[in-house]
Amino acid sequence: MKNTKDLQTGQFSNTPIIILLVLMYVIVAMSDNFKGIFVPFFKDDFGINNTQIGYVLTAGFLVYAVFQYVGGI
């Protein structure tokens, strides 16, 4: 077990955490942009109109915004 003096020397790197966060943001951005591509398929498969798909996309945005705040990012 390492003592506290070893932990305070700054020998640990934050690089893996930063890479993971950037990767997560890239995945979220890609999924957010893919929604527009799949809207016509959702409308056809589920038999919904433009207003209803607008409600679905708005609900997704609001949930994303709330959990961004909750997550502290």
C-alpha positions in Angstrom: 0.0 0.0 0.0 1.3 3.4 -0.9 1.7 6.1 1.7 0.1 9.5 1.4 3.4 11.1 0.4 3.6 9.0 -2.8 0.0 10.0 -3.6 0.7 13.7 -3.3 3.7 13.7 -5.7 1.4 13.8 -8.7 2.6 10.5 -10.2 -0.9 9.6 -11.4 -2.1 10.8 -14.8 -5.6 12.1 -15.7 -5.1 11.3 -19.3 -7.3 8.1 -19.3 -10.1 9.9 -17.7 -9.9 12.8 -20.2 -9.8 10.3 -23.1 -12.9 8.5 -21.7 -14.8 11.8 -21.3 -14.0 12.9 -24.8 -15.0 9.5 -26.2 -18.3 9.7 -24.4 -19.0 13.2 -25.8 -18.2 12.0 -29.3 -20.6 9.1 -28.9 -23.4 11.3 -27.6 -22.8 13.9 -30.3 -23.0 11.2 -33.0 -26.2 9.7 -31.6 -27.7 13.2 -31.4 -26.9 13.8 -35.0 -28.2 10.4 -36.1 -31.7 11.2 -34.9 -32.4 13.4 -37.9 -31.4 10.7 -40.3 -33.8 8.1 -38.7 -36.9 10.4 -38.3 -38.5 9.2 -41.5 -38.0 5.6 -40.6 -39.5 6.1 -37.1 -42.5 7.9 -38.6 -43.1 5.0 -41.0 -42.5 2.2 -38.5 -44.6 3.7 -35.7 -47.2 5.4 -37.8 -46.8 8.8 -36.1 -47.0 12.3 -37.6 -44.7 15.3 -37.5 -46.1 16.7 -34.3 -45.7 13.5 -32.4 -42.1 13.0 -33.6 -41.5 16.5 -32.5 -42.7 15.6 -29.0 -40.4 12.6 -28.9 -37.4 14.6 -30.0 -38.2 17.4 -27.5 -38.6 15.0 -24.7 -35.3 13.4 -25.5 -33.6 16.9 -25.5 -35.2 17.8 -22.2 -34.1 14.5 -20.5 -30.6 15.1 -21.9 -30.5 18.6 -20.5 -31.8 17.6 -17.1 -29.3 14.8 -16.7 -26.4 17.0 -17.9 -27.2 19.3 -15.0 -27.6 16.3 -12.6 -24.4 14.8 -13.8 -22.5 18.1 -13.2 -21.0 18.3 -16.7 
